[in-house]
């Protein structure tokens, strides 16, 4: 996990000088992490390990973007295998998590092929955080993880046929993320 070594690297040190990483078990307390992805399975052993009594924060929950199945279980997460599971493990997992005590919120989107669902996921994160902030103006830190990168060809295959539609979607996504930043999300 070289990227995990890099994240935990002491200031001024070189990655090549280290082979391991260490994160404080209490790191992430008070931090909400929104993971917008197709699958994030809590049953994966990098995320939860019941035999050690170590679990992702029990306050974890799901938000469902347009078109995703509205279940709050791992049933549809293909045994916890997927990109979102890797992100969840590196954010809040017992082994690799840099913020083990964070409050992960899994924002489930149906597939890479529906750009509108991803935009809907960002809008739902905004609404959720704004609601939390309105209830508690001294709310802690909130972070969005949105690892979605595609070419215009992928966008075209994802129901955005013209360059104008693609440009509009890109502008809408940029505006939605800027709205999130404006209310304190990173």
VEXDOTOR-402635 format. One record per residue (C-alpha): x, y, z. Coordinates in steps of 0.1 Angstrom, whole numbers, plus 2048, in hexadecimal, padded with zeros to 3 digits. Layout:
<atoms>
(atom (X, Y, Z));
...
</atoms>
This chain:
<atoms>
(atom (800, 800, 800));
(atom (819, 81B, 7F5));
(atom (7FF, 836, 7F4));
(atom (7F8, 82F, 819));
(atom (81C, 834, 822));
(atom (81C, 855, 80F));
(atom (7FE, 862, 822));
(atom (80E, 85A, 844));
(atom (830, 866, 83A));
(atom (841, 87E, 853));
(atom (847, 8A1, 845));
(atom (868, 8A3, 831));
(atom (86C, 87D, 82F));
(atom (86F, 868, 80E));
(atom (856, 84D, 805));
(atom (873, 835, 7FC));
(atom (880, 837, 820));
(atom (860, 826, 82E));
(atom (84E, 805, 828));
(atom (832, 807, 842));
(atom (818, 820, 84D));
(atom (807, 827, 86F));
(atom (7E7, 839, 876));
(atom (7DA, 842, 899));
(atom (7BC, 82C, 8A2));
(atom (7AA, 84B, 8AE));
(atom (7AF, 85F, 88D));
(atom (790, 86B, 87C));
(atom (77A, 870, 89B));
(atom (760, 88A, 892));
(atom (767, 888, 86C));
(atom (74C, 87E, 854));
(atom (758, 86E, 833));
(atom (740, 86B, 816));
(atom (74B, 850, 7FF));
(atom (739, 854, 7DD));
(atom (73E, 833, 7CB));
(atom (72D, 815, 7BB));
(atom (735, 7FD, 7D7));
(atom (744, 7FF, 7F9));
(atom (740, 7DF, 80C));
(atom (743, 7DE, 831));
(atom (747, 7B8, 832));
(atom (76A, 7BB, 822));
(atom (785, 7B0, 83B));
(atom (79A, 7D0, 835));
(atom (77C, 7E4, 841));
(atom (76E, 7CF, 85E));
(atom (77F, 7B3, 871));
(atom (766, 7A5, 88B));
(atom (780, 78C, 899));
(atom (794, 7AA, 8A5));
(atom (775, 7BD, 8B0));
(atom (77E, 7D9, 899));
(atom (763, 7E8, 883));
(atom (75C, 807, 86E));
(atom (74B, 821, 883));
(atom (728, 812, 88C));
(atom (719, 833, 882));
(atom (720, 82C, 85D));
(atom (702, 830, 846));
(atom (6F8, 831, 822));
(atom (6EB, 84B, 80B));
(atom (6DC, 840, 7EA));
(atom (6E1, 854, 7CA));
(atom (6C8, 852, 7AE));
(atom (6C5, 82F, 7A1));
(atom (6D8, 81D, 7BC));
(atom (6C7, 801, 7D0));
(atom (6BA, 80E, 7F1));
(atom (6C8, 7F3, 808));
(atom (6DF, 7FB, 825));
(atom (6F1, 7DA, 824));
(atom (70E, 7CA, 811));
(atom (6F6, 7B3, 7FE));
(atom (6FB, 7C5, 7DE));
(atom (720, 7CE, 7E2));
(atom (72D, 7AD, 7D4));
(atom (73D, 7A0, 7F4));
(atom (74C, 7C2, 7FB));
(atom (762, 7C2, 7DC));
(atom (764, 7E2, 7C9));
(atom (775, 804, 7C6));
(atom (760, 813, 7E1));
(atom (76A, 7F8, 7F9));
(atom (78F, 800, 7F3));
(atom (787, 825, 7FA));
(atom (774, 81C, 819));
(atom (790, 806, 826));
(atom (7AA, 821, 820));
(atom (795, 83B, 830));
(atom (786, 829, 84E));
(atom (790, 805, 84D));
(atom (7A0, 7F3, 86B));
(atom (7C0, 7EB, 858));
(atom (7C7, 807, 83F));
(atom (7B0, 822, 84B));
(atom (7BF, 844, 850));
(atom (7A0, 850, 863));
(atom (795, 831, 876));
(atom (77C, 843, 88C));
(atom (76B, 857, 871));
(atom (747, 855, 868));
(atom (745, 846, 845));
(atom (726, 84C, 830));
(atom (724, 836, 812));
(atom (714, 849, 7F5));
(atom (709, 82D, 7DE));
(atom (707, 834, 7B9));
(atom (6FA, 81A, 7A0));
(atom (716, 818, 787));
(atom (731, 82B, 775));
(atom (71A, 82E, 757));
(atom (702, 847, 766));
(atom (714, 869, 76B));
(atom (6F3, 878, 777));
(atom (6F2, 860, 795));
(atom (715, 86C, 79F));
(atom (70A, 890, 79E));
(atom (6EB, 886, 7B2));
(atom (702, 876, 7CC));
(atom (715, 897, 7D0));
(atom (6F4, 8AA, 7D4));
(atom (6E9, 891, 7EF));
(atom (70A, 895, 801));
(atom (705, 8BB, 800));
(atom (6E1, 8B7, 80F));
(atom (6ED, 89F, 829));
(atom (70A, 8B4, 835));
(atom (6F6, 8D4, 834));
(atom (6DB, 8C3, 849));
(atom (6F6, 8B8, 862));
(atom (706, 8DB, 862));
(atom (6E4, 8EC, 867));
(atom (6DE, 8D6, 885));
(atom (702, 8DC, 892));
(atom (714, 8FA, 885));
(atom (734, 8EE, 897));
(atom (734, 8CE, 883));
(atom (755, 8BE, 87F));
(atom (766, 8B7, 85E));
(atom (755, 8A7, 840));
(atom (768, 898, 822));
(atom (75B, 88C, 800));
(atom (76C, 86F, 7EE));
(atom (761, 86F, 7CA));
(atom (778, 85A, 7B4));
(atom (767, 85C, 793));
(atom (77C, 863, 774));
(atom (771, 85E, 751));
(atom (779, 86B, 72E));
(atom (75F, 87B, 718));
(atom (75A, 85A, 706));
(atom (750, 84B, 728));
(atom (738, 868, 72E));
(atom (729, 863, 70C));
(atom (723, 83F, 713));
(atom (714, 84A, 735));
(atom (6F6, 85C, 725));
(atom (708, 87D, 71E));
(atom (708, 87C, 6F8));
(atom (713, 89F, 6EE));
(atom (731, 8B4, 6F9));
(atom (718, 8CE, 705));
(atom (707, 8B5, 71C));
(atom (729, 8AA, 729));
(atom (734, 8CD, 72F));
(atom (714, 8D5, 741));
(atom (718, 8B6, 757));
(atom (73C, 8BF, 75F));
(atom (731, 8E2, 768));
(atom (715, 8D4, 77E));
(atom (72D, 8BD, 790));
(atom (746, 8D9, 795));
(atom (72A, 8EF, 7A3));
(atom (71D, 8D4, 7BA));
(atom (740, 8CE, 7C8));
(atom (745, 8F3, 7CD));
(atom (724, 8F4, 7E0));
(atom (731, 8D9, 7F6));
(atom (752, 8EB, 7FC));
(atom (73E, 90B, 804));
(atom (72D, 8F9, 822));
(atom (74E, 8EB, 82F));
(atom (753, 8CA, 81E));
(atom (775, 8C1, 811));
</atoms>
